[in-house]
Amino acid sequence: MKKLLIIAAVAASLGACTAHEERTAGGALIGAGTGAVIGGLATGRAGGALAGAAIGGAGGAIIGSATSPTRTCVGRDRWGNRVRYDC
């Protein structure tokens, strides 16, 4: 039970500000949950669940980050030139 509370506290601390960060954090949470279930069922031990959560969380964060859409805005600088920037 203590491990579950620790995992929940870590997950709650992953609050995100931008859409990219939210997608990365969401992917990490989904991956960690799925990895924990699969690791626990495959090994039947808590160690397998923790290893699955770690691997799934890392994989989910990578996939979530890679699939987040990037937005490019166009504006003008102080001399009137068009510039592109991430928004």
N, CA, C and O atoms as CSV, one atom per row, in Angstrom:
chain,resi,resn,atom,element,x,y,z
A,1,MET,N,N,0.817,-1.185,0.000
A,1,MET,CA,C,0.000,0.000,0.000
A,1,MET,C,C,0.864,1.254,0.000
A,1,MET,O,O,0.519,2.248,-0.638
A,2,LYS,N,N,1.994,1.210,0.718
A,2,LYS,CA,C,2.882,2.357,0.761
A,2,LYS,C,C,3.458,2.657,-0.618
A,2,LYS,O,O,3.605,3.818,-1.000
A,3,LYS,N,N,3.780,1.606,-1.358
A,3,LYS,CA,C,4.330,1.808,-2.697
A,3,LYS,C,C,3.311,2.466,-3.608
A,3,LYS,O,O,3.663,3.320,-4.421
A,4,LEU,N,N,2.063,2.078,-3.480
A,4,LEU,CA,C,1.013,2.681,-4.289
A,4,LEU,C,C,0.862,4.162,-3.978
A,4,LEU,O,O,0.664,4.972,-4.883
A,5,LEU,N,N,0.955,4.517,-2.706
A,5,LEU,CA,C,0.860,5.928,-2.325
A,5,LEU,C,C,2.059,6.720,-2.827
A,5,LEU,O,O,1.915,7.874,-3.233
A,6,ILE,N,N,3.226,6.120,-2.804
A,6,ILE,CA,C,4.413,6.796,-3.324
A,6,ILE,C,C,4.281,7.020,-4.818
A,6,ILE,O,O,4.596,8.101,-5.315
A,7,ILE,N,N,3.820,6.013,-5.533
A,7,ILE,CA,C,3.627,6.140,-6.981
A,7,ILE,C,C,2.576,7.205,-7.286
A,7,ILE,O,O,2.744,7.989,-8.220
A,8,ALA,N,N,1.512,7.241,-6.519
A,8,ALA,CA,C,0.475,8.259,-6.730
A,8,ALA,C,C,1.014,9.657,-6.461
A,8,ALA,O,O,0.667,10.601,-7.171
A,9,ALA,N,N,1.852,9.799,-5.449
A,9,ALA,CA,C,2.442,11.109,-5.143
A,9,ALA,C,C,3.375,11.566,-6.255
A,9,ALA,O,O,3.382,12.741,-6.623
A,10,VAL,N,N,4.163,10.637,-6.789
A,10,VAL,CA,C,5.046,10.980,-7.899
A,10,VAL,C,C,4.226,11.359,-9.122
A,10,VAL,O,O,4.566,12.316,-9.819
A,11,ALA,N,N,3.164,10.634,-9.392
A,11,ALA,CA,C,2.321,10.935,-10.543
A,11,ALA,C,C,1.652,12.293,-10.388
A,11,ALA,O,O,1.518,13.027,-11.367
A,12,ALA,N,N,1.236,12.634,-9.190
A,12,ALA,CA,C,0.592,13.926,-8.963
A,12,ALA,C,C,1.574,15.071,-9.107
A,12,ALA,O,O,1.179,16.187,-9.445
A,13,SER,N,N,2.843,14.812,-8.855
A,13,SER,CA,C,3.840,15.872,-8.971
A,13,SER,C,C,4.247,16.127,-10.417
A,13,SER,O,O,5.003,17.059,-10.690
A,14,LEU,N,N,3.765,15.330,-11.323
A,14,LEU,CA,C,4.107,15.510,-12.729
A,14,LEU,C,C,3.172,16.498,-13.419
A,14,LEU,O,O,2.959,16.391,-14.627
A,15,GLY,N,N,2.621,17.438,-12.699
A,15,GLY,CA,C,1.732,18.435,-13.289
A,15,GLY,C,C,2.428,19.154,-14.432
A,15,GLY,O,O,3.620,19.448,-14.349
A,16,ALA,N,N,1.703,19.434,-15.480
A,16,ALA,CA,C,2.300,20.031,-16.661
A,16,ALA,C,C,1.643,21.361,-16.983
A,16,ALA,O,O,0.497,21.614,-16.611
A,17,CYS,N,N,2.379,22.193,-17.670
A,17,CYS,CA,C,1.879,23.526,-18.012
A,17,CYS,C,C,1.483,23.634,-19.480
A,17,CYS,O,O,0.410,24.151,-19.791
A,18,THR,N,N,2.317,23.162,-20.370
A,18,THR,CA,C,2.039,23.290,-21.797
A,18,THR,C,C,1.411,22.004,-22.331
A,18,THR,O,O,1.427,20.963,-21.675
A,19,ALA,N,N,0.867,22.107,-23.522
A,19,ALA,CA,C,0.247,20.931,-24.146
A,19,ALA,C,C,1.272,19.824,-24.375
A,19,ALA,O,O,0.963,18.643,-24.219
A,20,HIS,N,N,2.479,20.204,-24.740
A,20,HIS,CA,C,3.539,19.216,-24.966
A,20,HIS,C,C,3.871,18.485,-23.664
A,20,HIS,O,O,4.022,17.263,-23.653
A,21,GLU,N,N,3.984,19.234,-22.576
A,21,GLU,CA,C,4.289,18.624,-21.275
A,21,GLU,C,C,3.136,17.758,-20.790
A,21,GLU,O,O,3.362,16.703,-20.198
A,22,GLU,N,N,1.904,18.194,-21.034
A,22,GLU,CA,C,0.741,17.396,-20.642
A,22,GLU,C,C,0.718,16.077,-21.400
A,22,GLU,O,O,0.425,15.028,-20.826
A,23,ARG,N,N,1.027,16.132,-22.681
A,23,ARG,CA,C,1.031,14.905,-23.487
A,23,ARG,C,C,2.133,13.959,-23.021
A,23,ARG,O,O,1.924,12.747,-22.961
A,24,THR,N,N,3.292,14.496,-22.695
A,24,THR,CA,C,4.401,13.673,-22.198
A,24,THR,C,C,4.046,13.037,-20.859
A,24,THR,O,O,4.276,11.844,-20.657
A,25,ALA,N,N,3.485,13.830,-19.938
A,25,ALA,CA,C,3.109,13.310,-18.622
A,25,ALA,C,C,1.988,12.284,-18.738
A,25,ALA,O,O,2.008,11.265,-18.047
A,26,GLY,N,N,1.022,12.538,-19.595
A,26,GLY,CA,C,-0.068,11.581,-19.797
A,26,GLY,C,C,0.438,10.263,-20.358
A,26,GLY,O,O,0.012,9.193,-19.924
A,27,GLY,N,N,1.350,10.341,-21.325
A,27,GLY,CA,C,1.939,9.125,-21.877
A,27,GLY,C,C,2.724,8.344,-20.835
A,27,GLY,O,O,2.695,7.114,-20.813
A,28,ALA,N,N,3.429,9.075,-19.969
A,28,ALA,CA,C,4.194,8.408,-18.906
A,28,ALA,C,C,3.268,7.705,-17.925
A,28,ALA,O,O,3.541,6.579,-17.509
A,29,LEU,N,N,2.176,8.363,-17.554
A,29,LEU,CA,C,1.241,7.742,-16.609
A,29,LEU,C,C,0.556,6.518,-17.203
A,29,LEU,O,O,0.430,5.486,-16.543
A,30,ILE,N,N,0.119,6.635,-18.438
A,30,ILE,CA,C,-0.537,5.495,-19.089
A,30,ILE,C,C,0.458,4.348,-19.260
A,30,ILE,O,O,0.127,3.192,-18.994
A,31,GLY,N,N,1.674,4.666,-19.701
A,31,GLY,CA,C,2.692,3.633,-19.872
A,31,GLY,C,C,3.072,2.963,-18.565
A,31,GLY,O,O,3.263,1.748,-18.520
A,32,ALA,N,N,3.183,3.754,-17.495
A,32,ALA,CA,C,3.550,3.184,-16.194
A,32,ALA,C,C,2.445,2.276,-15.670
A,32,ALA,O,O,2.726,1.199,-15.142
A,33,GLY,N,N,1.207,2.695,-15.810
A,33,GLY,CA,C,0.094,1.861,-15.359
A,33,GLY,C,C,0.008,0.557,-16.126
A,33,GLY,O,O,-0.153,-0.514,-15.542
A,34,THR,N,N,0.116,0.661,-17.438
A,34,THR,CA,C,0.060,-0.538,-18.277
A,34,THR,C,C,1.250,-1.454,-17.998
A,34,THR,O,O,1.094,-2.671,-17.899
A,35,GLY,N,N,2.434,-0.864,-17.873
A,35,GLY,CA,C,3.629,-1.666,-17.587
A,35,GLY,C,C,3.552,-2.353,-16.240
A,35,GLY,O,O,4.010,-3.487,-16.095
A,36,ALA,N,N,2.978,-1.682,-15.249
A,36,ALA,CA,C,2.841,-2.290,-13.925
A,36,ALA,C,C,1.898,-3.487,-13.965
A,36,ALA,O,O,2.164,-4.522,-13.356
A,37,VAL,N,N,0.808,-3.332,-14.683
A,37,VAL,CA,C,-0.150,-4.443,-14.788
A,37,VAL,C,C,0.475,-5.620,-15.521
A,37,VAL,O,O,0.380,-6.759,-15.065
A,38,ILE,N,N,1.107,-5.355,-16.643
A,38,ILE,CA,C,1.704,-6.434,-17.424
A,38,ILE,C,C,2.850,-7.083,-16.653
A,38,ILE,O,O,2.955,-8.309,-16.607
A,39,GLY,N,N,3.712,-6.258,-16.045
A,39,GLY,CA,C,4.837,-6.816,-15.266
A,39,GLY,C,C,4.361,-7.620,-14.075
A,39,GLY,O,O,4.939,-8.659,-13.758
A,40,GLY,N,N,3.305,-7.150,-13.404
A,40,GLY,CA,C,2.766,-7.893,-12.260
A,40,GLY,C,C,2.140,-9.205,-12.667
A,40,GLY,O,O,2.320,-10.218,-11.991
A,41,LEU,N,N,1.401,-9.200,-13.771
A,41,LEU,CA,C,0.770,-10.435,-14.239
A,41,LEU,C,C,1.796,-11.427,-14.779
A,41,LEU,O,O,1.659,-12.637,-14.599
A,42,ALA,N,N,2.817,-10.905,-15.440
A,42,ALA,CA,C,3.813,-11.796,-16.033
A,42,ALA,C,C,4.687,-12.480,-14.983
A,42,ALA,O,O,5.034,-13.652,-15.127
A,43,THR,N,N,5.039,-11.748,-13.930
A,43,THR,CA,C,5.947,-12.322,-12.942
A,43,THR,C,C,5.244,-12.769,-11.669
A,43,THR,O,O,5.731,-13.663,-10.977
A,44,GLY,N,N,4.117,-12.166,-11.355
A,44,GLY,CA,C,3.415,-12.503,-10.136
A,44,GLY,C,C,4.056,-11.912,-8.889
A,44,GLY,O,O,3.742,-12.326,-7.773
A,45,ARG,N,N,4.963,-10.935,-9.074
A,45,ARG,CA,C,5.638,-10.328,-7.934
A,45,ARG,C,C,5.607,-8.807,-8.049
A,45,ARG,O,O,5.410,-8.246,-9.127
A,46,ALA,N,N,5.806,-8.162,-6.909
A,46,ALA,CA,C,5.817,-6.700,-6.894
A,46,ALA,C,C,7.018,-6.142,-7.656
A,46,ALA,O,O,6.922,-5.081,-8.272
A,47,GLY,N,N,8.123,-6.835,-7.619
A,47,GLY,CA,C,9.318,-6.395,-8.345
A,47,GLY,C,C,9.075,-6.334,-9.844
A,47,GLY,O,O,9.548,-5.421,-10.521
A,48,GLY,N,N,8.340,-7.304,-10.357
A,48,GLY,CA,C,8.004,-7.296,-11.777
A,48,GLY,C,C,7.092,-6.143,-12.124
A,48,GLY,O,O,7.217,-5.538,-13.189
A,49,ALA,N,N,6.167,-5.836,-11.217
A,49,ALA,CA,C,5.268,-4.710,-11.443
A,49,ALA,C,C,6.031,-3.393,-11.428
A,49,ALA,O,O,5.759,-2.513,-12.245
A,50,LEU,N,N,6.979,-3.248,-10.514
A,50,LEU,CA,C,7.773,-2.020,-10.461
A,50,LEU,C,C,8.665,-1.871,-11.686
A,50,LEU,O,O,8.809,-0.775,-12.228
A,51,ALA,N,N,9.258,-2.964,-12.116
A,51,ALA,CA,C,10.091,-2.905,-13.323
A,51,ALA,C,C,9.238,-2.567,-14.541
A,51,ALA,O,O,9.642,-1.765,-15.383
A,52,GLY,N,N,8.066,-3.176,-14.635
A,52,GLY,CA,C,7.163,-2.866,-15.738
A,52,GLY,C,C,6.697,-1.429,-15.715
A,52,GLY,O,O,6.558,-0.802,-16.765
A,53,ALA,N,N,6.451,-0.898,-14.520
A,53,ALA,CA,C,6.041,0.504,-14.400
A,53,ALA,C,C,7.154,1.436,-14.850
A,53,ALA,O,O,6.897,2.431,-15.527
A,54,ALA,N,N,8.385,1.121,-14.478
A,54,ALA,CA,C,9.512,1.970,-14.869
A,54,ALA,C,C,9.726,1.952,-16.379
A,54,ALA,O,O,9.909,2.998,-17.002
A,55,ILE,N,N,9.702,0.760,-16.956
A,55,ILE,CA,C,9.918,0.637,-18.398
A,55,ILE,C,C,8.748,1.245,-19.164
A,55,ILE,O,O,8.946,1.963,-20.144
A,56,GLY,N,N,7.539,0.957,-18.717
A,56,GLY,CA,C,6.359,1.502,-19.386
A,56,GLY,C,C,6.266,3.007,-19.252
A,56,GLY,O,O,5.858,3.687,-20.193
A,57,GLY,N,N,6.640,3.541,-18.093
A,57,GLY,CA,C,6.614,4.986,-17.900
A,57,GLY,C,C,7.601,5.700,-18.810
A,57,GLY,O,O,7.275,6.733,-19.394
A,58,ALA,N,N,8.794,5.158,-18.932
A,58,ALA,CA,C,9.792,5.768,-19.805
A,58,ALA,C,C,9.354,5.688,-21.266
A,58,ALA,O,O,9.464,6.662,-22.011
A,59,GLY,N,N,8.863,4.530,-21.661
A,59,GLY,CA,C,8.389,4.380,-23.039
A,59,GLY,C,C,7.203,5.273,-23.340
A,59,GLY,O,O,7.134,5.876,-24.410
A,60,GLY,N,N,6.266,5.363,-22.404
A,60,GLY,CA,C,5.103,6.216,-22.601
A,60,GLY,C,C,5.465,7.679,-22.695
A,60,GLY,O,O,4.875,8.415,-23.486
A,61,ALA,N,N,6.434,8.116,-21.893
A,61,ALA,CA,C,6.876,9.506,-21.959
A,61,ALA,C,C,7.530,9.815,-23.298
A,61,ALA,O,O,7.309,10.883,-23.870
A,62,ILE,N,N,8.330,8.890,-23.794
A,62,ILE,CA,C,8.991,9.094,-25.081
A,62,ILE,C,C,7.960,9.160,-26.200
A,62,ILE,O,O,8.023,10.043,-27.056
A,63,ILE,N,N,7.012,8.231,-26.195
A,63,ILE,CA,C,5.994,8.212,-27.244
A,63,ILE,C,C,5.085,9.429,-27.127
A,63,ILE,O,O,4.749,10.041,-28.141
A,64,GLY,N,N,4.683,9.792,-25.922
A,64,GLY,CA,C,3.843,10.963,-25.737
A,64,GLY,C,C,4.515,12.234,-26.199
A,64,GLY,O,O,3.871,13.096,-26.796
A,65,SER,N,N,5.801,12.362,-25.932
A,65,SER,CA,C,6.548,13.536,-26.365
A,65,SER,C,C,6.702,13.576,-27.881
A,65,SER,O,O,6.602,14.637,-28.496
A,66,ALA,N,N,6.947,12.415,-28.474
A,66,ALA,CA,C,7.164,12.367,-29.914
A,66,ALA,C,C,5.890,12.608,-30.710
A,66,ALA,O,O,5.954,13.085,-31.843
A,67,THR,N,N,4.747,12.292,-30.145
A,67,THR,CA,C,3.498,12.428,-30.895
A,67,THR,C,C,2.764,13.729,-30.612
A,67,THR,O,O,1.688,13.956,-31.165
A,68,SER,N,N,3.321,14.589,-29.765
A,68,SER,CA,C,2.627,15.844,-29.499
A,68,SER,C,C,2.790,16.778,-30.695
A,68,SER,O,O,3.882,16.908,-31.248
A,69,PRO,N,N,1.697,17.426,-31.088
A,69,PRO,CA,C,1.786,18.316,-32.249
A,69,PRO,C,C,2.589,19.573,-31.902
A,69,PRO,O,O,2.487,20.114,-30.801
A,70,THR,N,N,3.371,20.011,-32.854
A,70,THR,CA,C,4.117,21.252,-32.664
A,70,THR,C,C,3.394,22.363,-33.395
A,70,THR,O,O,2.885,22.173,-34.500
A,71,ARG,N,N,3.358,23.504,-32.776
A,71,ARG,CA,C,2.700,24.651,-33.381
A,71,ARG,C,C,3.750,25.705,-33.673
A,71,ARG,O,O,4.596,26.004,-32.830
A,72,THR,N,N,3.691,26.257,-34.857
A,72,THR,CA,C,4.588,27.325,-35.239
A,72,THR,C,C,3.753,28.553,-35.552
A,72,THR,O,O,2.821,28.499,-36.354
A,73,CYS,N,N,4.093,29.640,-34.921
A,73,CYS,CA,C,3.397,30.903,-35.152
A,73,CYS,C,C,4.288,31.826,-35.972
A,73,CYS,O,O,5.513,31.699,-35.966
A,74,VAL,N,N,3.661,32.741,-36.665
A,74,VAL,CA,C,4.387,33.720,-37.462
A,74,VAL,C,C,4.068,35.096,-36.908
A,74,VAL,O,O,2.908,35.427,-36.660
A,75,GLY,N,N,5.092,35.881,-36.719
A,75,GLY,CA,C,4.909,37.240,-36.216
A,75,GLY,C,C,5.910,38.169,-36.858
A,75,GLY,O,O,6.567,37.815,-37.837
A,76,ARG,N,N,6.021,39.339,-36.312
A,76,ARG,CA,C,6.960,40.329,-36.831
A,76,ARG,C,C,7.860,40.803,-35.700
A,76,ARG,O,O,7.424,40.964,-34.561
A,77,ASP,N,N,9.113,41.019,-36.037
A,77,ASP,CA,C,10.024,41.572,-35.042
A,77,ASP,C,C,9.926,43.094,-35.042
A,77,ASP,O,O,9.075,43.660,-35.728
A,78,ARG,N,N,10.782,43.752,-34.286
A,78,ARG,CA,C,10.640,45.203,-34.154
A,78,ARG,C,C,11.010,45.968,-35.414
A,78,ARG,O,O,10.725,47.162,-35.509
A,79,TRP,N,N,11.640,45.309,-36.390
A,79,TRP,CA,C,11.962,45.949,-37.656
A,79,TRP,C,C,10.949,45.608,-38.754
A,79,TRP,O,O,11.095,46.044,-39.896
A,80,GLY,N,N,9.929,44.832,-38.404
A,80,GLY,CA,C,8.892,44.485,-39.372
A,80,GLY,C,C,9.159,43.219,-40.166
A,80,GLY,O,O,8.392,42.892,-41.072
A,81,ASN,N,N,10.224,42.502,-39.849
A,81,ASN,CA,C,10.536,41.255,-40.547
A,81,ASN,C,C,9.660,40.130,-40.005
A,81,ASN,O,O,9.352,40.074,-38.815
A,82,ARG,N,N,9.266,39.229,-40.920
A,82,ARG,CA,C,8.487,38.062,-40.475
A,82,ARG,C,C,9.411,37.066,-39.794
A,82,ARG,O,O,10.496,36.766,-40.292
A,83,VAL,N,N,8.974,36.562,-38.658
A,83,VAL,CA,C,9.734,35.558,-37.912
A,83,VAL,C,C,8.794,34.431,-37.517
A,83,VAL,O,O,7.600,34.644,-37.309
A,84,ARG,N,N,9.347,33.233,-37.418
A,84,ARG,CA,C,8.594,32.055,-36.952
A,84,ARG,C,C,9.081,31.692,-35.568
A,84,ARG,O,O,10.272,31.780,-35.271
A,85,TYR,N,N,8.152,31.282,-34.722
A,85,TYR,CA,C,8.509,30.891,-33.379
A,85,TYR,C,C,7.517,29.841,-32.884
A,85,TYR,O,O,6.383,29.780,-33.359
A,86,ASP,N,N,7.940,29.029,-31.942
A,86,ASP,CA,C,7.065,28.022,-31.343
A,86,ASP,C,C,6.110,28.707,-30.388
A,86,ASP,O,O,6.503,29.573,-29.606
A,87,CYS,N,N,4.852,28.309,-30.462
A,87,CYS,CA,C,3.881,28.900,-29.549
A,87,CYS,C,C,3.051,27.831,-28.881
A,87,CYS,O,O,2.176,28.143,-28.073
